[in-house]
Amino acid sequence: MLEYVSWKKLKNGLLLLFVFTSIFSCSIAGITNDYGKLSDKEKEFIIPFTDFKSVKNNRVYRINGVQLKNELKENDKSLVVFFANGCKSKNCIPLSNYVLYANKNNLKLYLIMAGYENLYETLIQKVDAPLFSIDNEYYNSTFRGRYIDKFTKDLLGYEADFTKGLIYQFKKDSLVDMKKHFSDLNKNIY
């Protein structure tokens, strides 16, 4: 025999169903590398790294800290910048500013994105430099915090404290200074 369902029970059931559907269909960015959230077109811009002589501008090369540290040894002075795609903070600037600064000061520039969220926002800048992302597969982790820690440990010999800065100045493969903001770079050019 069919039981009569009250409107109140039906309404509460539908509301509960809506809440659970919303929670489980929700996407949270920044916990992982967000590669799975990219369109097929965006994924075409991400290329496995082979060597620094074959990199092209406005492409994204997956790299690990060991590869970058070895490359830094080949340069007298380098600038390594960690950035977030599509950053809207007042401290975020167009990547072209770093390119101009590096060219003006005869620095080799390495722009490193921590993840792929908002990749399109970076690609539309048409940066006149190659772009790099941390190769999370090398570090056997999709969790952003974990693979960033391992990357910086390979690069610096210790896990970096990003509250001290995201802009690293190197002489060969030795860290000379860290800066928090682009405006800090004009002070004490090494």
Buried (B, 14 or more C-beta within 10 A) or exposed (E): EEEEEEEEEEEEEEEEEEEEEEEEEEEEEEEBBBBEBBEEEBEEBBBEBEEBEEBEEBBBBBBBBEBBBEBBEEBEBBBBBBBBBBEEEEEEBEBEEBBEBBEEBEBBBBBBBBBBBBBBEBBEBEBEBBBBBBBBBBBEBBEBEBBBBBBBBBBBEEEBEEEEBBBBBBBEBEBEBBBEEBEEBEEEEE
